[in-house]
Amino acid sequence: MKNLFFASLILFAFSSIAKAQQLKSPEGKFVMEFSLQNDGTPTYNLKYKNKEVVKTSKLGLELKDDKKSLLNDFTVVDTKTSTFDETWKPVWGEVDNIRNHYNELAVTLNQKGTDRQIIIRFRLFDDGLGFRYEFPAQKNLTYFVIKEERTQFAMAGDHTAFWIPGDYDTQEYDYTKSKLSEIRGLSEKAYTANVSQKNFSPTGVQTSLMLKTNDGIYINLHEAALINYSCMHLNLDDKNMIFESWLTPDAKGDKGYMQAPSHSPWRTIMVSDNATEILSSKMTLNLNDPSKIDDTSWIKPVKYVGVWWEMITGKSSWSYTNDFPTVQLGVSDFSKAKPSGTHGANNANVKKYIDFAAANGFDAVLVEGWNEGWEDWFGHSKDYVFDFVTPYPDFDVKGLHEYAKSKGIKIIMHHETSGSVRNYERHMDKAYQFMKDNGYDAVKSGYVGDILPRGENHYDQWIVNHYQYAIEKAADYKIMVNAHEAVRPTGICRTYPNLIGNEAARGTEYQAFGGSKPNHVTVLPFTRLIGGPMDYTPGIFEMDISKMNPDNKSHVNSTICNQLALYVTMYSPLQMAADTPENYNRFPDAFQFIKDVAVDWSESKYIEAEPGDFITVARKAKGTNNWFIGNVNGETPRTSNIDFSFLEKGKKYTATIYADAKDAHYKTNPQAYTIKKVAVTNKSKLSQLSAPGGGYAISIIETK
């Protein structure tokens, strides 16, 4: 049921409209104050439980080729306050129902000398603040180009931060933990070696940015509803500890092309003295519009396997042939081409994965490398393209579809655009129709490489609009999207719930390239997952990659139980069992948890959490009375103490505990685990050891 209340809130008294104006959150934990400085510069500050978490910070935008930017000389001409309270039901999610409750202040500003108006709209929730710029229709501000957004977030101290360096083209970094004052020195090496845009500041960081103050306050800075705008980075003034927005430029260096009426994305600040409340916050989703898809019955959570890990480790290949000069772009005659002998997407291998999925209760099989074009890409053609409908000779589209259908399995399509987005858009209708004609309901898209044809950045306004176009076009065909290498999510999955997954961070594939830090998965839920679910692709059981490919000496920095726990701690309606059938068959008792764990939930309880150290989550499977618990641990062994009070009173359950063995260690003994079954009720308690890079997973099944 929705309850919508619009009422005037008498939250402030003032003798002059330019004086400071206060807005309180519904429960009063937050107080936001808006004011104009003497020169007419708009500012805000934010307090949490009477502690200043954001000091007075400036707002505004610098315009290109304009004599006067939207920075100062403003007067307040109108203020409107309201309150909003609704409960809405997500198509899929961590919970059955989400409450959206906030108090709002909309300040209309008029600029002296230009007679231009902007509105700054603030929404204050009980878990934080969202605000955005709005540009109403007006004669003196219709078309304009943003040179830079000048939104500030002035921190109250030299906080501890979990950050990755600013980069316009990738988020695939391990996180660094440091003081704000240390970012410049620590990022210098990464900045000069890895950051794709060398003109970006060495104190630039990406959002979602997780912070912790010396007195135990957790702060998260991000954005919500990124549509028709450039992705925001943050540049730190490390002398004054002030972050300022830094938008991604396009190929010409411009930050945004605007036409009124329009608005910016929301800038978000989550704050709590309990880390679990940051993880459970739904503020990002609440700042997005309700679903624009009327019939969502075709959108289903998916648990899948795939012909992928063997490719990413180098055991098999994407391309049908390694004889690159033989096959030229646009030529579909492979009669003279010599098959590589390692092509993963061949009929027999795909059928093996289909059989494995069917035998173990999975929904689908992802197949990559099925279509022509990879030989040109790996052959370094400057003009490589994919048409997304032409299979290699050893991939029988119709035959495999019929085989999968006979087993009750769907095949997930793969579209690697190679960064050539105009080519993708030209083929998109034909490609989506090809999917529907052949029984594909979901697509994994990829954007590896430089963006063509203009040399755009992966996160500027132009390419952000392409990602949105792909999602909306897919919805027209009732296709679900899992976008890789796209812009980091900002809650748009509420508005378009067919966006069931993104990558947009360093996922499991990096464990095949040299390994991520063992505590990486204790940071991602506080950062990347704030904006939406991640297709992290967990479930690796063989940590020594050389056993897959002797030429690859990488190591997966995790224990098996840590991998199991990820299905609970890394929320996603799209979950992959990423390893190969052979490796799962070696550990069938541990694999049982992956078979049993749900992918859609009615309740979620964040039991304990500390960014970079540990996370423990309990979730109730939708439509059942069964629960699953996951715990992931960083590099320091620790004992987790939890109780089962979230279970229904008077019910009895059987808990199967998958735990690290006493001598387990992510590097030296990652496959050491124990499994035991115990009877539990809502009065039960548990003390459980988690090894370095380890964790535990528990299935709790109601005893009938």
C-alpha positions in Angstrom: 0.0 0.0 0.0 1.2 3.4 -0.8 0.7 6.4 1.4 1.6 9.7 -0.2 1.5 12.8 2.0 2.2 16.3 0.7 2.2 18.8 3.5 3.9 22.0 4.4 6.6 21.3 7.0 7.3 24.2 9.4 10.9 23.2 9.8 12.5 26.6 9.9 11.7 30.2 10.7 13.5 33.1 9.0 13.2 36.9 8.8 14.9 37.0 5.4 14.4 34.3 2.7 18.2 34.2 2.2 18.9 33.0 5.7 19.8 29.4 6.5 17.0 26.9 6.1 16.9 23.5 7.9 15.5 20.2 6.9 15.2 17.2 9.3 15.0 13.5 8.5 11.7 11.7 9.4 13.2 10.4 12.7 15.3 13.5 13.3 18.7 11.8 13.1 19.8 14.0 10.3 19.7 17.8 10.0 20.6 19.4 6.6 21.1 23.2 6.4 21.0 25.2 3.2 22.2 28.8 2.9 23.6 31.3 0.5 27.0 32.9 1.1 27.4 36.7 0.9 28.2 36.4 -2.8 25.1 34.3 -3.5 26.9 31.0 -3.6 24.6 28.1 -2.6 25.9 25.9 0.2 24.7 23.0 2.4 26.0 21.1 5.5 24.8 17.9 7.1 24.8 16.7 10.7 24.1 13.2 12.0 23.1 12.8 15.6 24.4 16.3 16.3 27.8 15.5 14.7 28.9 17.4 11.6 29.6 14.9 8.9 29.7 17.3 5.9 30.9 20.8 6.7 29.7 23.8 4.7 30.1 22.8 1.1 29.5 24.8 -2.1 27.1 23.9 -4.9 26.9 24.9 -8.5 28.0 24.3 -12.1 30.6 25.9 -14.3 29.4 26.4 -17.9 31.4 26.4 -21.1 31.4 29.4 -23.5 29.2 31.3 -21.1 30.0 34.7 -19.6 28.5 33.6 -16.3 28.4 30.2 -14.8 25.8 28.8 -12.3 28.0 29.3 -9.3 27.0 32.5 -7.5 25.0 35.7 -7.5 21.9 33.7 -6.6 18.9 34.8 -4.5 16.3 32.5 -3.1 12.9 33.1 -4.7 10.9 30.2 -3.5 11.1 27.2 -1.2 8.8 24.2 -1.0 8.8 21.5 1.6 7.0 18.2 1.7 7.1 14.7 3.1 6.8 11.4 1.2 6.1 7.9 2.5 5.4 4.8 0.4 6.1 1.1 0.5 6.9 -0.5 -2.9 7.6 -4.1 -4.0 10.7 -4.8 -6.1 10.5 -7.3 -9.0 13.5 -9.0 -7.4 15.6 -8.1 -4.5 17.0 -8.6 -1.0 13.6 -7.9 0.6 9.9 -8.3 -0.3 9.0 -4.6 0.4 11.0 -1.4 0.5 9.9 1.7 2.4 10.6 5.1 0.7 10.3 7.8 3.4 11.9 11.2 3.3 11.4 14.9 3.9 12.1 17.2 1.0 13.2 20.8 0.5 13.2 22.3 -3.0 15.0 25.7 -3.2 14.4 27.8 -6.3 17.3 30.2 -7.1 17.4 33.1 -9.4 20.7 34.5 -10.7 21.2 38.2 -10.7 22.1 39.7 -14.1 21.0 36.6 -16.1 17.5 36.0 -14.8 18.2 32.3 -15.0 16.7 29.8 -12.5 17.8 26.5 -11.0 16.2 24.4 -8.4 18.2 22.4 -5.9 16.1 19.6 -4.5 17.1 17.9 -1.2 15.6 14.6 0.1 16.6 13.7 3.6 16.0 10.0 4.6 16.8 8.3 7.9 19.8 6.8 6.2 21.2 9.8 4.4 20.8 12.7 2.0 20.2 12.9 -1.7 20.2 16.2 -3.7 20.2 17.2 -7.4 20.2 20.2 -9.7 17.1 20.9 -11.7 16.8 23.2 -14.7 13.2 24.3 -15.4 12.1 25.4 -18.8 13.0 29.1 -19.2 14.0 31.5 -22.0 17.5 32.4 -20.6 18.7 28.8 -20.1 17.7 26.3 -22.7 20.8 24.7 -24.3 24.0 24.8 -22.3 27.3 22.8 -22.0 28.7 21.8 -18.6 32.4 22.5 -18.3 32.4 21.1 -14.7 30.1 20.4 -11.9 31.3 22.1 -8.7 29.5 20.1 -6.0 31.5 19.8 -2.8 31.6 17.3 0.0 33.7 18.9 2.8 34.8 16.2 5.2 35.1 16.9 8.9 38.4 15.1 9.3 41.2 13.0 7.8 39.0 9.9 7.5 39.9 6.4 6.6 38.9 5.7 3.0 38.4 2.6 0.8 39.1 3.9 -2.7 40.1 3.1 -6.2 41.8 5.7 -8.4 39.9 8.0 -10.7 39.6 6.5 -14.2 37.3 7.3 -17.0 37.3 3.8 -18.5 37.6 1.1 -15.8 36.6 0.4 -12.2 38.6 -2.9 -12.2 41.0 -2.1 -9.4 41.7 -3.6 -6.0 40.7 -1.2 -3.2 43.2 0.7 -1.2 42.6 1.5 2.5 44.3 4.7 3.7 43.7 8.1 5.3 42.5 10.8 3.0 45.8 12.6 3.4 47.6 9.5 2.0 45.7 9.2 -1.3 48.0 11.4 -3.3 51.1 9.5 -2.5 49.6 6.0 -2.7 47.8 6.7 -6.0 50.8 8.1 -7.8 52.0 4.7 -8.9 48.6 3.5 -10.0 47.9 6.9 -11.6 51.0 6.9 -13.8 50.9 3.2 -14.6 47.2 2.3 -15.0 44.8 5.3 -15.2 43.7 5.6 -18.8 43.2 9.3 -18.7 46.4 11.0 -17.8 44.8 14.4 -17.3 42.9 13.1 -14.3 44.0 14.4 -10.9 46.2 12.0 -8.9 43.8 12.7 -6.0 40.8 11.7 -8.0 38.8 8.7 -6.7 35.7 6.8 -7.9 32.4 6.4 -6.3 30.9 4.7 -4.5 33.4 5.9 -1.9 33.4 4.3 1.6 34.7 6.4 4.6 35.1 5.9 8.3 35.8 8.6 10.8 38.0 8.2 13.9 34.9 8.2 16.1 33.3 5.3 14.2 30.9 7.1 11.8 30.5 5.4 8.4 30.0 7.7 5.4 29.3 6.7 1.8 29.4 9.1 -1.2 27.9 8.1 -4.5 25.2 9.1 -7.0 21.8 7.8 -8.0 19.8 7.7 -11.2 22.6 8.4 -13.6 20.7 9.1 -16.9 21.7 11.4 -19.7 24.6 12.8 -17.7 28.3 12.1 -17.2 29.5 9.7 -14.4 30.8 11.6 -11.4 34.2 11.1 -9.9 35.5 12.9 -6.8 38.7 15.1 -6.7 40.1 15.6 -3.3 41.6 18.9 -2.0 43.8 17.1 0.5 44.8 20.3 2.2 41.3 21.0 3.3 39.7 17.5 3.0 37.1 18.7 0.5 35.9 16.4 -2.3 34.6 18.1 -5.4 32.7 16.4 -8.3 34.7 15.7 -11.4 32.6 14.6 -14.3 33.8 12.3 -17.1 34.6 14.3 -20.2 33.7 13.3 -23.7 36.0 13.0 -26.8 36.0 16.8 -27.0 36.6 17.4 -23.3 33.0 18.5 -22.6 31.3 17.2 -19.5 27.6 17.4 -20.5 25.2 18.7 -23.1 22.0 19.9 -21.4 18.6 21.0 -22.6 16.1 22.4 -20.2 13.9 21.1 -18.7 16.3 18.6 -17.3 18.1 17.6 -14.1 21.3 16.1 -12.8 21.6 12.7 -11.1 21.2 12.6 -7.4 24.3 13.1 -5.3 24.1 10.8 -2.3 25.6 10.8 1.2 24.8 7.8 3.4 25.8 8.0 7.1 25.5 5.6 10.1 27.4 4.6 13.2 26.7 1.0 12.3 28.3 -0.5 9.2 25.5 -2.9 8.6 23.0 0.0 8.1 25.1 1.2 5.1 24.8 -2.3 3.6 21.0 -2.5 4.2 20.2 1.0 2.9 17.8 1.2 0.0 18.3 5.0 -0.5 19.9 4.6 -3.9 17.0 2.6 -5.2 14.5 5.0 -3.6 16.0 7.9 -5.5 15.2 6.2 -8.8 11.9 6.3 -10.6 9.4 3.3 -10.2 9.5 0.6 -12.9 8.7 1.8 -16.4 8.1 -1.8 -17.4 4.4 -2.6 -16.8 4.5 -6.4 -17.3 7.5 -7.7 -15.4 6.4 -11.3 -15.4 9.2 -12.3 -17.8 12.0 -11.0 -15.5 13.3 -13.9 -13.5 16.3 -14.3 -11.2 18.8 -16.8 -12.7 21.4 -19.2 -11.4 23.6 -20.3 -14.2 26.8 -22.1 -15.3 28.9 -21.2 -18.3 31.6 -21.8 -20.9 33.6 -18.9 -19.5 36.1 -19.8 -16.7 37.9 -22.3 -19.0 38.3 -19.4 -21.5 39.4 -16.7 -19.0 42.0 -19.1 -17.5 43.3 -19.9 -21.0 42.3 -23.6 -21.0 40.1 -23.0 -24.1 39.7 -20.1 -26.5 37.0 -17.7 -27.7 38.0 -17.9 -31.3 37.3 -20.8 -33.7 40.7 -20.4 -35.4 44.1 -19.0 -34.4 44.9 -18.7 -38.1 44.1 -15.0 -38.1 45.4 -14.1 -41.6 43.3 -16.8 -43.2 40.0 -15.3 -42.2 39.3 -11.7 -43.1 36.8 -9.4 -41.8 33.3 -9.8 -43.3 34.2 -13.2 -44.8 32.0 -16.1 -43.5 33.8 -18.8 -45.3 35.8 -20.9 -42.8 36.4 -23.7 -45.2 40.1 -22.9 -45.5 40.5 -21.9 -41.8 42.2 -24.3 -39.5 40.2 -24.9 -36.3 42.2 -24.0 -33.2 41.3 -27.2 -31.5 40.7 -25.3 -28.2 37.5 -23.4 -29.2 35.3 -23.6 -26.1 31.9 -22.8 -27.7 31.7 -26.1 -29.6 28.6 -28.3 -29.7 29.9 -31.1 -27.6 31.3 -28.9 -24.9 28.2 -26.7 -24.7 26.0 -29.9 -24.4 28.3 -31.0 -21.5 27.4 -27.8 -19.6 23.8 -28.1 -20.5 23.7 -31.6 -19.1 25.5 -30.4 -15.9 23.1 -27.6 -15.4 20.1 -29.8 -15.9 21.5 -32.5 -13.5 22.1 -29.9 -10.7 19.0 -27.7 -10.8 20.4 -24.6 -12.6 18.4 -22.4 -14.9 20.8 -21.5 -17.7 24.1 -21.8 -19.5 26.1 -18.8 -20.7 28.1 -19.4 -23.9 30.8 -17.0 -24.9 32.8 -17.1 -28.1 30.0 -18.6 -30.2 29.9 -16.0 -33.0 32.2 -14.9 -35.8 34.5 -11.9 -35.2 36.8 -13.1 -32.4 39.5 -14.1 -34.9 39.6 -10.5 -36.2 39.7 -9.0 -32.7 42.4 -11.3 -31.5 44.2 -10.7 -34.8 44.3 -7.0 -33.9 42.2 -5.8 -36.8 41.5 -2.1 -36.5 38.1 -2.6 -38.0 36.9 -5.7 -36.1 33.1 -5.9 -35.7 30.6 -8.5 -34.6 27.2 -8.9 -36.2 25.8 -10.9 -33.2 23.9 -13.4 -35.4 26.5 -15.5 -37.3 27.7 -18.5 -35.4 31.0 -20.3 -35.9 30.8 -23.6 -37.8 31.0 -25.7 -34.7 28.1 -24.0 -32.9 24.7 -25.2 -34.0 22.3 -22.4 -32.8 19.0 -24.2 -33.4 20.3 -27.7 -32.5 21.7 -26.5 -29.1 18.5 -24.5 -28.4 16.4 -27.6 -28.9 18.8 -29.7 -26.8 18.7 -27.2 -24.0 15.0 -26.9 -24.2 14.6 -30.6 -23.9 16.5 -30.5 -20.6 14.6 -27.5 -19.2 17.6 -25.2 -19.6 17.9 -21.7 -21.2 21.1 -20.5 -23.0 22.3 -17.0 -22.2 23.5 -14.9 -25.2 26.8 -13.1 -25.2 27.3 -9.9 -27.1 30.9 -8.6 -27.0 30.7 -5.2 -28.7 34.5 -4.7 -28.6 33.7 -1.1 -27.7 32.2 -0.4 -31.1 28.9 0.9 -29.8 27.6 2.4 -33.1 28.0 -1.0 -34.7 26.1 -2.6 -31.8 23.3 -0.1 -32.1 23.0 -0.8 -35.9 22.7 -4.5 -35.2 20.7 -4.3 -32.0 17.2 -4.9 -33.3 18.3 -7.8 -35.5 20.4 -9.3 -32.6 17.6 -9.1 -30.1 15.1 -10.6 -32.6 17.6 -13.4 -33.3 17.7 -14.1 -29.5 13.9 -14.3 -29.3 13.7 -16.5 -32.4 16.2 -18.9 -30.8 14.9 -19.0 -27.2 17.4 -16.6 -25.5 15.9 -14.5 -22.7 19.0 -12.9 -21.3 22.2 -11.4 -22.7 25.6 -10.7 -21.2 27.0 -7.6 -23.1 30.6 -6.5 -23.0 32.5 -3.3 -23.9 36.1 -4.3 -23.8 38.5 -1.9 -25.6 38.4 1.7 -26.7 35.0 3.2 -27.4 34.5 3.6 -31.2 34.1 5.5 -33.4 34.8 8.9 -31.7 37.1 7.8 -28.9 34.7 8.5 -26.1 35.3 7.5 -22.5 33.4 4.5 -21.1 31.6 6.8 -18.5 30.9 10.0 -20.4 27.4 11.2 -21.2 27.4 9.9 -24.8 28.2 6.3 -23.8 26.0 6.4 -20.6 23.2 7.2 -23.0 24.1 4.1 -25.1 24.0 1.8 -22.1 20.6 3.2 -21.2 19.4 2.7 -24.8 20.5 -0.9 -24.8 18.6 -1.6 -21.6 15.4 0.1 -22.9 15.7 -1.6 -26.3 16.1 -5.0 -24.6 13.0 -4.3 -22.5 11.0 -3.9 -25.8 12.1 -7.5 -26.7 11.6 -8.8 -23.1 15.3 -9.5 -22.7 17.2 -9.3 -19.4 20.6 -7.6 -19.5 23.9 -8.3 -17.7 26.2 -5.5 -18.8 30.0 -5.9 -18.3 32.5 -3.0 -18.7 29.6 -0.6 -18.5 29.3 2.4 -16.2 28.8 1.5 -12.5 25.2 1.1 -11.5 23.3 3.8 -9.7 20.0 2.1 -8.9 18.5 2.2 -12.4 17.5 -1.4 -11.9 14.5 -0.2 -10.0 13.2 1.7 -13.1 14.4 -1.0 -15.5 14.4 -4.3 -13.6 15.4 -6.2 -16.7 18.9 -4.9 -15.8 19.5 -7.9 -13.6 23.3 -7.6 -13.4 26.4 -5.5 -14.0 30.1 -6.1 -13.6 31.6 -2.6 -13.2 34.2 -3.7 -10.7 37.1 -6.1 -10.3 35.3 -9.5 -10.5 36.4 -13.1 -10.2 38.1 -13.0 -13.6 41.0 -11.1 -12.0 41.7 -14.1 -9.9 42.8 -15.7 -13.2 45.0 -12.7 -14.1 47.1 -12.7 -10.9 44.7 -12.6 -8.0 42.8 -9.9 -6.1 43.4 -9.1 -2.5 41.8 -11.7 -0.1 39.7 -9.0 1.5 38.4 -7.6 -1.8 35.0 -9.2 -1.3 34.6 -7.5 2.2 34.9 -4.1 0.5 32.7 -4.5 -2.6 29.4 -4.6 -0.8 30.2 -1.2 0.8 31.3 0.3 -2.6 30.3 -1.2 -5.9 27.1 -2.9 -4.6 25.6 0.3 -3.2 24.3 1.0 -6.7 23.0 -2.4 -7.6 23.8 -6.1 -7.9 27.1 -7.3 -9.4 27.7 -10.3 -11.6 30.8 -11.2 -9.6 30.8 -14.8 -10.9 31.7 -16.7 -7.6 32.1 -20.4 -6.9 35.7 -21.2 -7.8 36.8 -24.4 -6.2 40.3 -24.9 -7.8 42.5 -22.1 -6.6 45.6 -23.1 -8.5 45.0 -21.9 -12.0 48.0 -23.8 -13.4 45.9 -27.0 -13.0 43.5 -25.5 -15.6 46.3 -24.0 -17.8 50.0 -24.9 -17.1 51.0 -21.6 -18.6 48.9 -19.6 -16.1 50.5 -19.4 -12.6 47.7 -17.3 -11.0 46.1 -18.2 -7.7 42.6 -17.5 -6.5 43.0 -15.8 -3.1 40.1 -17.4 -1.3 39.0 -20.6 0.5 36.2 -22.8 -0.9 34.0 -21.7 2.0 34.6 -18.0 1.2 33.4 -18.8 -2.3 30.3 -20.4 -1.0 29.5 -17.4 1.2 29.7 -15.0 -1.7 26.3 -16.3 -2.9 24.8 -14.7 0.2 27.1 -11.7 0.9 27.3 -10.5 -2.8 23.7 -10.0 -3.5 22.6 -10.5 -7.1 19.5 -12.0 -8.8 22.0 -13.3 -11.3 24.4 -15.8 -9.8 26.9 -18.0 -11.7 28.6 -21.2 -10.6 31.7 -20.1 -12.4 34.0 -23.1 -12.2 34.0 -26.1 -14.5 31.9 -29.2 -14.0 35.1 -31.2 -13.4 36.1 -29.1 -10.4 32.6 -29.2 -8.9 32.5 -33.0 -9.3 35.7 -33.2 -7.2 33.9 -31.5 -4.2 30.2 -32.6 -4.5 29.5 -32.1 -0.8 30.6 -28.4 -0.9 28.9 -27.9 -4.2 25.6 -28.9 -2.6 25.4 -25.4 -1.0 25.6 -23.7 -4.5 22.8 -26.0 -5.7 20.6 -25.2 -2.6 21.2 -21.4 -2.2 18.4 -19.1 -3.4 18.8 -16.1 -5.8 15.7 -14.2 -4.7 14.9 -13.1 -1.1 12.1 -11.9 1.1 14.2 -10.8 4.1 17.8 -9.9 4.6 19.6 -9.4 7.9 23.0 -7.9 8.0 24.3 -9.4 11.2 27.8 -7.9 11.4 30.1 -6.0 9.1 33.3 -4.0 9.0 34.6 -2.8 5.6 37.8 -4.6 4.6 37.5 -7.1 7.5 34.3 -9.1 7.5 30.6 -9.3 6.5 27.9 -11.7 7.8 24.5 -11.8 6.2 21.4 -13.9 6.7 18.7 -14.1 4.0 15.3 -15.8 3.8 14.6 -17.5 0.4 11.5 -16.0 -1.2 8.4 -18.2 -0.9 9.9 -20.4 1.8 10.8 -20.5 5.4 14.4 -21.4 4.7 17.4 -19.2 5.4 20.9 -19.0 4.2 23.9 -17.3 6.0 27.2 -16.2 4.4 30.3 -14.9 6.1 33.4 -13.6 4.2 36.6 -12.7 6.1 39.6 -10.6 5.3 43.2 -11.5 6.0 43.0 -11.9 9.8 41.4 -15.0 11.3 38.5 -14.3 13.6 35.6 -16.0 15.4 32.1 -14.9 14.5 29.5 -15.0 17.2 25.9 -14.8 16.0 22.5 -15.9 17.2 19.5 -17.2 15.2 16.9 -14.9 16.7 15.8 -14.0 13.1 14.3 -17.5 12.8 10.5 -17.9 13.3 9.6 -18.6 16.9 8.5 -22.1 17.6 9.9 -23.6 14.4 12.6 -26.2 14.2 15.3 -26.1 11.5 18.3 -28.2 10.3 21.4 -26.1 9.7 24.2 -27.4 7.4 27.4 -25.5 8.2 30.1 -25.3 5.6 33.1 -24.0 7.4 36.9 -23.5 7.0 38.9 -26.3 8.6 41.2 -25.2 11.4 44.3 -25.2 9.2 42.5 -23.5 6.2 44.2 -20.5 4.6 43.5 -18.8 1.3 47.0 -19.2 0.1 48.4 -22.4 1.6 45.3 -24.6 2.2 42.2 -23.1 0.5 40.4 -26.4 -0.1 40.2 -27.4 3.6 36.7 -27.4 4.9 34.3 -29.2 7.2 30.6 -29.8 6.9 28.2 -30.6 9.8 24.5 -30.7 10.4 22.9 -29.4 13.6 19.4 -28.7 14.8 18.6 -25.0 15.5 15.8 -22.8 16.7 15.5 -19.0 17.1 17.2 -19.4 20.5 20.3 -21.0 19.1 23.7 -19.3 19.0 26.9 -20.0 17.0 30.6 -19.3 17.4 32.4 -20.1 14.1 36.0 -19.6 13.0 36.8 -17.9 9.7 40.3 -18.5 8.2 42.3 -15.8 6.5 40.6 -15.2 3.2 37.9 -17.6 4.3 34.4 -17.7 5.8 31.5 -20.0 6.2 28.1 -20.7 4.6 25.0 -22.1 6.3 21.8 -23.5 4.9 18.9 -23.5 7.4 16.0 -25.6 6.3 12.7 -25.8 8.2 12.1 -29.2 9.6 8.7 -30.4 8.5 
